[in-house]
Every structure is written in C-alpha cells, then in structure tokens.
Amino acid sequence: MSFLLLLLLLPSCLLAQNQRYVTVTTPQGAMQGARLDYGTNTSGLYYGSAYSFLGVPYAQPPTGQLRFSEPVAMQPSNSLYDATYMRGRCPQGGSSPGPVSEDCLYLNIITTQVGNNVTSLNAVMIFIGGEGGFTRGGANQAEIPGTVRNLASRGVVVVTVQYRLGALGFFNLANSGVPSNLGMLDQVMALQWIQANIRSFGGDPNRMTLCGHADGACAVAAHALSPMSNGLFQQAILQSGSIYSCYQDTPVGHARPLPPSMQHLQQPTTTPMPTLQRDPGLAYQPLNQPQQQQNYQPPPSTPPPPPRQTVADEDPSLQIAMTMCNVSSDQLRAGYSNARLRTCLQSLTVDVFVQFQGYRTSKWVIVRDNSFMPGSPQSLSQTNPRRIPMIIGTVQDEDADYVFRMLADGSASGQSEQQLFNGWFVDFAKKNKINGTDAAEVKNIIENNYGITPQPQNNQQFYNPPQNNNNNQNYQKQTNLYLSTEIYIQFESESVSLQMQPSNNVQTYSNTQFWQSNGGNNQQTMQYLQVISKISSDANGVSQSVSQVNLVQQQGGETRLFQFTHVSELGRNNVPNTGEWKPVFRGQDQYFLFMSETVWTTGRPTSADMRVADEMGQRWTDFAKNGQVRDWQSSPPGQYNYCNLNAQPTMQYNYAPEARRVFSDQVYPIVQEATSTAPFAPSPLAPPPTAPSQNANVMVHNNDGSSSWSVSFSLPADALLTLR
C-alpha cells in the first residue's frame, strides 16, 4: 500500500517541483525564471507570490573593445537563458552586497503573470538607482521579498536596471574619442529593451513609469528631457533628486590624494592644488578600503614623482587620464592622438578604475553632448517639451548627511553655531565657485533668514579634524571599524555587514568622539547642527527639487509633491547618534518602498512603520497604474501643494517656503550671475607609455590624519576665500 501511495503521489510532487520554474518566450529568446511564494498571511512581514527573471541582459558586455563605447544591442538567441539568479553589479568602490563585474548590463523583472496566465497587461515600474555621484548602485537580492509584497502584489511589473558607473559610465574628456554619458546611453538601451520585450512578462509597454532615487532620480529627470528617450516611458517618480543635482556643462570632481602606497601612480601638475575633504553634495561614506591584489599598467620605470595634490573642482576624467595614462597637464593642452588614450584606458584592468573610485570621491555627472543631452535643461524643455506627469519630493532632513560626516570625523565638537555655519558656507561657496563680494552677499542672506548671528573675527579656521586621539587604541579601533564599513549609503545600506556593524558601533564611536568630548554642551551643539542640516537641505536637495517642479510645470506637466516625514528607528543603527534629534535622513524613504530584508528583519518595525510602507506602496503603484493617487492632487503652478507622507498622510500647502524664498529667489540668482559657465576643453591627449603588466599589492592607510585643509574667510564686502 505504501508503495502504491508513493506512485500516486509522485506525479504531483514532480508537478510541484516543475512549477518552481517558468519559461517565457520573448523576441530576445526563451528565458527561464523562478516562482516566488511568500504565502498568503497578510499579517506577516512578507507575503504574496510572483515570478522573477533575474540577470536579464539588455546589451552586450561592455568589455574589451566595447569598454568606453556606446552600448551594443544583444542578438536574439536560440538557447534557453537562465534568469534565475542575479548577475554582478557594475564595478564600484566600497563594499557591495554581492559580486561586481564589468559585464553588468542586466535588468531584473518581478511580475505576477506570464505566458498563459496573462489576463490583461499590467503597468510597469522601472527603477534606476545610483548614489555618490554615480559611483555606487545596482540590484539587491535583499529587496526582492519587499518588492513582491509592496509593489508587484499590487498589480504592477517591477524592473530594476543596472548601468555603467563611475569612470566606465561617465568619463568625459573633449576630443578623447570616448563618448560622453555612457551610463545614460546604457539606460536608454535598457528602456528600449523593456519596451520591446515587456509584453512577454505581462507588462504594458504603453504604461511605463520611470522611477529613481538620488542620482537615479537625476537620471530619470534627464530622460524626461532627452530626445533619445522620447516615447520610452509615460510617467516619472523622483525621490531626493533632480536634473539640477547631477547635470552641468562641465563635470566637477571632488577628490582627495591617493594614499602613500599609491602616490607613485600620480603625475605632478604645474601648480600644486588644494585638497577638499568634505563636500555637502556627497553622501557620507567610508574613507578607506581593505587590502586588494590587482593588476594595472604602470608608468615607465622612472623615479616616483613627488606627490600631487588634487584640486577640489578638478575634472575626474582629467584625473584618470593624468594618473592612469601618464599624461601631464602640459601635454593635455599640447594636443596628441586621442586613439592612444582610448587604447590606454581599454588596456587597464577594471580593478584600476574600482581602486581609483575607492580613493577618490569623484562626483561624476551628466554632461552636455551631441546626442543624449544636446542642450541645457531649460533649452531642452523649450525645444522638446514633454508633458510627463511626475511625483517629486524629498525627505524631511534631506542633507542630514552633512551632520553625520561631522559627527563621524569629530569636527563638530566644541564648535559654536557660527563656526559650524562658517564651515558649511566655505563648502557651499567652493562648490558654487563664488567668492569676494558675491560670497559675502550670499552669506549675509543666509544668516539673516536662518537666524545665524555673525561673529566679528576674521581668519577663522573652519575644518580641522582631531589629531590627538592616536594614543587611544580603543578609539582608533572604533574609528577604523566605522570608516571601513559601508555605513549610511542610501538605498544600499543593506551592504552593511551585520557581523561587522552591530547596532551599537556607530553610537559607541559617536559617544567617544562627540558626546563625551564636547564639554557638556553636546545637546546645544546638536541643536546647532540641526539648523545646519536644515540650511544644507534647503540649499541642495530641497531647492533643486523646487527647480525641477518649476521646470516640469513650465512644460505643462502635472506634478505631485511630497515630503517624507515619518520618524522611524529602521536603519538608524547605520548612522551616527544624534541624541534627541531623530532626523529623517536621505534614503530612509526607500526602506518603506522596497522593505529590504536587511533593514526590516534586523530592526523592530512598528505598526506605524507598516502603515507607512503600505501607504507608499499603494500610492506609488496607483500612480503607475492610472496616473491618479487617492487624496493627492497635482499641484497647480506656483502653489506648491504637497503630501505630508507619514503614517497619516495629509495634503498641505506651501512646500519648502524657506528654500524657495532664500535659495531659489535670492541666493542662486546671485550664484548664476557670478559664475562663468565656459567649459575647459582640453586638446587630445599624448600617447601613453607602454610597460608590461605587473602585480601591485596595495595597502590602504587613510587614518593618519595627513590630509586636511583650512580656510581663511573675511567678513567685509571684499571677502575672499583662500585655500591652502
């Protein structure tokens, strides 16, 4: 009887096993995906079922001769493609939740219906990530359960896109033979692939919403302007980003010197350049990386040149050409064969670019070119007007990053409100290239509107990291751990090693560095820092989002504004301790959209957290499906009505009044008038020297405090910013 019973059960077991996988035929070829089932218990954290197709290639691998080339479309295949696992992220500095590979042009699809199960086509949500000036990003396995629960189960197809990052995706040097905006061209090809193939996955190619966060939001805004992206999507969602946060006519990099063990790779410039360690436009990130073994093309066998310091506003593409291909600044202006530069760049191993990004916090940007961005945002909005409905918004403390960095390096300790503001303003002035009377006027406007009391003294040294803690071994150990761990990288905080980053590590470091060394005035200093965070947020992400809203409305597009204000403990162990102030930091809203396992299963989500996740998932998918959101009307031009997004969302009026009054209406008109936009276009580069490949064992030491900068600032009308 038992043998007969086994025979009767065997076919059903085989059927159940076979149902774990599903095969879909697409114009690209047949693909095998997997079935995901998290159950039907809606009171649990994750539930719902879907099909996943992971690591789907949309372009040929950008390797070998295709490195630094425009993406090349995939050819149809007669073989069954295994789409049951994610492929590596694109090369990037820092730690990554999974492998990285230069062969990285893949997308991932989560859908609830395929093949014969398709009853009607679902709307499509395409997510483009990106952080740190296009230096980090990619798909994350930990977000799949939350994607099923909070997005796909609500009746949409979800697609995430990977594209080339850093130098490999945004290298830009005039007449170099390397096309600009390669990462954006990757995204265009991905959108074309999705439009041509998404029906096979139950998606409607005529109802596609392009979504992005941070740099990804800027990329989405760029697609809304680019003639190359016309017709490839119908709606957009921008979270903590706009075209104004990552586009400029000429790229600007933010760099620090290489460590001593790599300084032999550098070439001297004709003039020593100052170094900038902090910048309000960059997210808080670690300063050192573990030892790595790698190959690279070394310079000729000559004595190592003296170390070169890098300029704060130096072009990162220029840095790579000079550092990796042994071209001096004088040679850049002399004019040589650009084919040699391209050959040099293609001959380097990918580890070299990853290591370069690990040591240089270069901020890569989208630049004007002849194809993807053939004009400024304003001119493209006029010559190529597209009425694309958008959701646009920020979090409550958009640039709390700035405070986190000051707490991490100890520079906030013992500072008055004016000193903290002066330090921030030096960064702001440097970033926006203003000095003299323009800087004095802007500084006065900000002080008057945010209640900062000016101090009479001149020559104030603003940024001087502590140098006297080397004898404290416990402090040094905590410092190394904190700075070597991927802490507070928005949208990617899942990359934090839970074994290396217990919940009390950040707080222990902060207590040692700030709370116990601030002379009993830590709460008062934290109140000052809260004001600085507000100013920095208004100056950067908030006012830039306002400008994005104005640009969209000028084209006749509908905009729905939001401010994410939900205060939660989820993810807070990844940022420094801020005492009684609980900032809603940049990227925290992403936790409630994708519900990452790393954040939700290791934290203690409250019922309010669950309601916020449901609100975001429902509102985002409603917008994707029909362009309408319950109790959230579009904002009439000039009124800035917005949704206060928390556990009890409400419609409110007058979004970001201080940012609009101070920065949009007063500060940035002065900055725009004061700064020159004439680009520097270097001549073609010199041929790189040839040398055999060799191994280099690179050890990183970035905790010796050797890299620092100071500023002299004078308050009178003829104020001048001096860097040394």
N, C-alpha and C positions, 0 to 999 in steps of 0.2 A: 504493500500500500504506500509506503513512504517513497519507494522508487517511482511509482506511478504519479504520486503527488508532485515529485520533483520534475517529472516530464511535463506535467500540466503547467507548472509554474515557470518552467524555463523560457518559453516564448515570451511571456510577459516581462520577465527580467531582462531579456535581450532587448525588447522594445523600449523598456525604460532606460536601459543603458544607451541605446541609439538616440534617444530623444535628448541626450545631453548636448548633442551637436546638431548643427543645421547648416545646410549648404544653400547658397544663394548664387544664382547666375546673373552676372552684370555685364554691361558692354566691355568691361575690362577683363572679364573671365570669371570662372567659378571660384567662390570663396567659402571656406568652412569656418563658421563661427561657433560660439558656445551659448548654451542656455543658462541663464542665471535665475535662481529661485531663492528668495529670502523669506518665503512664507507669506501668510495672509493675516498675521496678528498685527493689526494697526496700532495696538498699544505698545508694541515693541519699538526699538530704535530703528531697525531697518526692516522693510517688508516690500513685497512686490516681486514681479518676475519680468524678465526681458531677455533679449538676445544681444550678445556683444560680438562685435567684429573689430578686433584689435590689431594694431600694426599694419593697417592697410596702406600700401604705397600709392602715392599720387604723382610721384615724379621719380626719375631715375636717380640713383645715389649720386650726390654731388661730390664725387671723389675723383682723384686723378686729374685728367684733363678737364673734368667738369667742375673742379673746385674753382671758385671765383668766376663762374659762368652762370648765365641765366638757366633756370630750371628746364629740364628736358622731359617731355611727357612720357609716361610709361606706354609701352606697346602691349596690345592685348595678348593674353597668354592662354594656351590650351591646357595648362596644368592646373590642378586644384591648389589654391593658395591657402595656407594655414593661417587663419586670422584668429587664433585662439589665445594669443599672448601678445603683450606689448613689446615693441622694439625700443631700442635705446633712445634716450634723449639726445638732442644735439649737444656738441661739445660746449662746456661751460665751466667757469671757475667755481670753486667751492664744492661742498658735498652735494650729492644728488640722490634722490630716492630711487635708485636703480642704476643700471649701466648707462654709459653715454657712448655715442658712436657718431662719426662723421656721416655715416649712412643713416640719416634720421628723418627723411622727409616722409612721414607717415601721419595718418589720422586714425582716430578711433571712433567707432559708431556704437551707440546704445539705442536699441529700438524695441518696441513691444510687439511688432508684427513684421513678418517677412513671408515671401513666397505666397502660397495659397491662403495664408492667414490674413492677408491684407484685405480689409473691407473698404476702407477709404484712406486716402493718403493723409498723413499727419504733418503738422507744421514742423519745421526743422530749426533747431537752435545750434549755431556754430560758435564754439568758444575759442578765442585766441588769447593765450596767456602771454606773459612777459614781465620781467622785473629788472630793476637795477640798471636801467639804461640799455635794454635789450641784451643783457648778459646772462640771464637765467630764465628758465621756463621749460615746460613740457608736460606730458601726460603723467598722471599719478595714479597708480593702482589703488591707493587707499581711498580714492574718491568715487570708485565705481559703485559700491553699495548705496552711498548717498545720492549719486546720480540717478540710480534706478528708483529709489524711494521718493526723492523730492522733485524730480524732473520728468523722467521717461514715463513713470507711472501716471502722470497727469496728462498723457496723450501727446507727447512730442518726441521727435527723434533728436538725440543729442550727438553732436560731433565735436571732437576736440582736435586741434590742428597743431602740429609741430613744424617749425621753420628754422632756418639757419640763424644763429645768434652771434653776437659779438663781431669780431673781425670777419668771420666767414660769411656773415649775413649783411653787414652794414659797413664794410670797408668802402671808403670814398676818397679818392685822390684824383684830381683833374688830370686828364690825359694819361692815366696809368694803364689803360687797357682793361681795367676791371669795372664792370657795370656797377652803378650805384643801386642801393636799395634792394639787394638780392633777397633779403629776408621777406620783403614786401612782395616781390615777384613770386617767391615760393607760395605765399598766401593766396595770390591771385590764381595760381595754377591749382591750388587746393580747392578754391571756390569753384573753379571751372570743372574740376573732377566731381565735386559734390553735385553740382547742377546736372551733370550728365549721368550720374550713377545712382543718385539717392532714391529714385523710384524703386529700385530693387530692394531697398531696405525699408520700404513703407513710407518714405518721405516725399513731401510735395515740393518740387523744385521751384514753384511759384510762391511759396510761403516760407522764406528763409530769413531768419533773424540773426544778424551777426553780433556777437557779444564779446566784450573784452574788459579786463581789469588792469589798471595801472598802464604799463606800456602797451598791453594788449588793447586797452581802451583807446589809446592814441592811434594804434594801428587801425582799429575799426573806424575812427574818425577820418583817417587818411583815405581809407577805402570809400568812404562816403563822398569824397572829393575827387578821387582819381578817375580819369576817363577809362582806365583799364578795368575798373571794377563795375562799370555801368551794367545794370541788369543782373548782377550776380547775387544780389540779396535785396530785400524789400524793407527791412526794419533794422534798428540797431539799439544796443544797450551798452552804455558807457559807465563803468564804475571806477571812480577815482582816477580818471584820466581824460585827456582831451588832445586835440591836434596841437595845442599850444604847449603841451608838456614834453613833446619829443620831436618837434619839427623845427628846423631852422635852415637858412640858406647855406650856412657853412657849419660843419659839425664842430662841437666843442667837447673835449675830453677832460676828465678830472683824474689826475694821476698822482702817484707818489713814487719815489725812487725804488728801483729794484733792491732786494736785499744784497748784502756784500757778496754772497756766493754767486750772484748772477750779474754783478756790475761789469764783469769783463765782456758781457754781451752788448754793452751800450757804447755809443759813439758820442764824442763831445760836440756840443754846438758852439757857435762862435761867441755866444754870450751866455753866462750862467743864468739859469731860470729859477724862480722861486717855486716852492712846493706848497700845495694845498692839501691838507689832511681831511678836512670836513667840508661838506657842501650840503646845503639844505635840499637840493634836488635829488640826492641819492639816498636810498634806504639804508638803514643800519645794517651792517654786515660784518663778518669776521675779518680780521686783519692778517691772519696767517693760515698756511695750509700745511698738511703733513708732507714728509719727505716723499719725493717721487723719482722714479728712474725713467728717463726719457731720452729720445734721440732728437738731434737738431742739426742744422747746417751751421757750423761755427764760422766766425770771421777768419781772415788769414792769420797765419802764425806770426803775429806781431805782439810786442809787449802790450798788456792791457792798458787802454787809455784811462785817464782819470775819470772818476765817476761823474756822470752828468745828472744834474737835477732837472726835473721836468716842470714845465710851466703849467699853471692851473688851467688855462684856457687853451691848451695845446690840442691839436687835432690827433686823435688816437690812431688814425690811419697813417699819419705822418710819423708817429712814434714807431709803429711797426716797420715801416719802410726803412727808417734810420737804424732801428735796433736789430731787426732780424735780417735785413738785406744789406747792412753795412754801407748805408748811404748817408753822407753828411748833409747838413742844411745847405752848405755852399753848392754841393752837387745837385741838390734839388732844384736850385734856381738856374743852374747852368744848362740843363736840358740834355737828356740822354734817351736811349731806347727804352720805351715802356714795355716792350716784349721781354726784356731781361728781368724787369721787376716781376712781371707775371710768372715767368719761369721760376724765379726765386721763391715766390710765395707758394707755388704749386709743389715745389720740391721739399718744402719743410714738412715735418711730421705734424700731425694735428695736435700732439702734446704741446708743441711750442706755443700755439695760439691759446690753448687752455691755460698754460702756465702764465702767459702774458696777461690774460684776463684775471688770473688769480692774484697777481701782484699789482696790477694797475686797475684802479677803479674807474676805468674809462667809461664815459657815458656816450653810448652810440645813439645816433639819431637818424630820423628820416630826413633826406635832403632833397632839394630841388634837382630834377633831372629832365630828360627829354621824353620820358615815357610815363612813368608812374605818377610823378608829381611835377608836371611841366609848368608849374606856376605856384604862387603863394596861395595859402588857404583862401584869402579874400578874393583874389583874382579867379581862382577856380570855382568858387561859389557863385561868381557872376557869369563866367563863361560856360559853366557846366552845372547849372542849378538842378538839384535833385531834391524833391520833397520827400525825404526819408523820415518817417516818424521815429523818434528816439526817446529812450529813457536815459536820463543823465543825472548823476548825483555823486555825493561824497559821503564820507563818514564824519562823525561829529568832531573828531580830533585828527584831521587829515594828515597833519605833519607832526604828530607826536614822535615820529622817528627822530626828529632833531633832538628832542629831550632825551630819548633813550640813548642816543650816542653820547651825549654829555654825561649822563649818569654812568655809562659804561666806562668811559675813559677818565672819569673823575673831575672833569674840567668845570663842573657846576659847583663844586664845593667852595664855600666861603665867598661866593660872588653876590654882589648887590644886584638889584633889578636892572639898574642902568648898565652895569658891567655885562650882565647876561645879554641885554639888548644890544649893546655895542658889539659884542662878539657875533651875534646873529647878523647885525647890519653889515658888518665887514664882509661876511659870506654873501649876503644879498647883493651888496654893491659890486663885489668882484664878479659874481655870476652874471649880473646885468650890465657890467662894463661901464659903470658910472663913477665919477669922482668929482673933485672940485666943488663948484657951486651947485651943480646938479645933485651930487650926493648929499650936500648939506641941506638943500631944499627938501629932498625926499625924506631924509632923516627927521627933519622938523615936522613934516606932515604926519608921519607915522607916530612920532612921540606925542603929538598933540591929540591925535584921535584915539590912541590906546592908553593914555594916561601915564606915559613914561616921563619921569622927572629928569631933565637933563642935568648932567654933572659938569662943573666948570673945568676940570682938569683936562689937559691935553696929553698926548703921547701915552695913552692907556694901552698897556699890553693886554690883549684880549684872550688869546688862547695859548695856554702854557700847561700842557699835561703834566701831572705829578711825576717827579723824577726820584722821589725819595723813598720808594717802597720796595726797593730791590732786596733789602735785608729781611723783609718779612716773607719767609718761604711759603707760609700758608696763603698769603695774599697773592704771591706770584703764581702758585699752583692754581688758584681760583681764576686768576686773570687769564692764564693760558687756556684753561678749560673753556672759559666764557668766550674768548675771542676766537677759539679754534672750532667752535660748534656753530652750526648754521642756525643762529638764533634770530627770531623775528625777521624772516624773509617772507613777505606777504605772499599769499596764495601757495607758498611752498613750505610753510612751517612744518609740514609733515616730514620734511627731510631731516628734522632734528632727531638725532639718535637718542632713543628713550633711555638706553643704558648709560649714555654719557651725559644726559641732560635731565636729571631728576628735577622735580618741581621746585626744589629749594635752592638750586645752584645759582640762579640769577639773583634771587633775593639775598643769598649769603654774600655774593660779590657786592651787591649794592649796599648792604649793611656795612661791610668793611670799607668800601670806597666812599660812600656818601653819608649814610645815616649815622655812622659812628665817628665821622671825621669832619663834621660841619659845625662844631662849636655850639650844639644845641639849637641851631637855627634852621634845622632841616625842613620843618613844616613851612616856615616862612619862605625859604628858598624854593620849595616845591610850588608854592603859590606863585612866585615869580616865574618859575618855569612853565606853569600853566598859561600865564599871559604870553610868554614867548611862543609856546606851542600854538596859541590862538593866532598870533601875528603871522607866524610862519605858515600856518594852514591857509589863512586868508590870502597871503602873498603868493602862494603857489597853487596848490590843487583847487582851492575853492574859487578864486578869481579866474583861474584858467577855465574851470567848468562854466562859469558865468559867460565868459567869452565864447565858449562853444555853443551855449544856448543861444546867444545872440546871433551867431553865425548861421545856425540851423534855422532859426526863425526868419532871418533875412531871406532865406531861400524858400520860405513858405512851408517849412516842415513843422510838424507838431512835436512838442517836447513835453515830457513828463519829468519833473524834477523830484529828487528825493534827497533826504539826509538821513543816514542810518544812525540812530541814537541809542540803540539798545546796549545797556551796560551788562556785560557778562564776564564770568570768570573763565570761559572757554578760551584756551590759548594764552591766558595771561601769564602762565608759568614760562612762556617763551620770551617775555620782555622784562626789563628791569622793574624793580619795585618802585612804585610811585606813591606809596603811602595811601592817604585817604582819597587822593585823586585817582579815579579809575578811568583813564582815557579810553575812548572808543577808537582804537588805532586802525590805521590804514591796512586793509586786508582782512580785518575781523569779520566784515560782512560776508566774505567768501566762505567762512566756516558755516554759515547758515544757509548757503545755497547748495554747496556740494556735500556738506556734512561728513567731512573726512573722518575715516575711522581713527586715525592717529589722534585727532583732537577730541572727538566725541566719546570714544571708548576709554580713553585715559583720563578724561575730565569727569565732572559731575554736572551734567546738563540738568537744568531746572525746567519746570513746566513752562515758564516764560520763554526759555530758550527754544523749547519745542514749538511754541506758538509762533515765534519769530521765524523759525525755519519754515513752518507751514505757510506763513504769510508771504515770505519771499518766493518760495517755490510756486505757490498759486498765482501770485501777481506776475511773476516773470513768464510763466507758461501761458497765462491768459493773454498777455500782450503778444506773445509769439503766435498764438493761435488765431486771434481775431483783431489785434491792434487796439483792444479796449481793456481797461482794468477797472474792476469794481471800486467805486468810491475814489477814483483817482483820475481826475480830468486833466486834459492837457492845459498848459499854462498859456494864457493869452500873451501876446508880445508885450514886453515891458512890465509885466505884473509879477512874475517870479513866484507863482503859487507852487507849493511843493508838498509832498507826502512826508510827514514825520514818521519814519519807518522804525517801529519797535513792536512790542507785544500788543499794543493797542494803537494801530496806525491812525493818524488823523491828517486831514488836509489843513495846511497852514499857509499864511501869506508872507510875502517879503523874504524870500530866500537870501541868505548871506548879505544883509544890509551893510555891514562894516566892510566886507571885502569889495562890494560894488562901489561904496562911497569913497573908500580910501584908495584902493589899488586900481580898480577899473577906471574910476573917474579922475583920479588925481595923479597917482604915482606912475602908472605905466605910460600915460601920455608924455610925461617928462622923460622917462627912460627911452621911449621910442624916438623922441626928438633928439635926444642926446647921443644915442649910439649910432655908429656907422654900420651899415649892412653890406659894405663892399666886400666880396669874398676874396680870399687869397687863393689863387690858383697856381700851384707850383708847376714847373715845367716837367716833362718826362724825366724819369729817374736814370741814374747811372747804372750800368750793368753790374750785377752783384759779383763779388769774387767767388771763385769756386774753391771748394775744400771738401775732402772726404768726410762722410758721415762718421760721427763718433758718439759714444755714450757719455752722458753727463749725469753725475749723481748730484742732485740739487737738494740742499738743506736750507730750510727757510727759518730765519730768525727775525721776527718783527716786533719783539717786545723789549728792545733795548732802549726805547725812547729816543733814538738818534734822529728821527725825522720829526721836525717841528717847524712851526712858522709863527711869526709875530707880526703885529700890525701897529702902526702909529696913525692915530686918527686925530685930526684937528677940527674943532667945532666951528670956527669962524667961517664966513662966507667963502673964503678961498681954501676951504678944507681940501686936503689931499690924502689919498690912501697910499701908503708906502709899504711895500712888501719887501722883506729881506729874508 
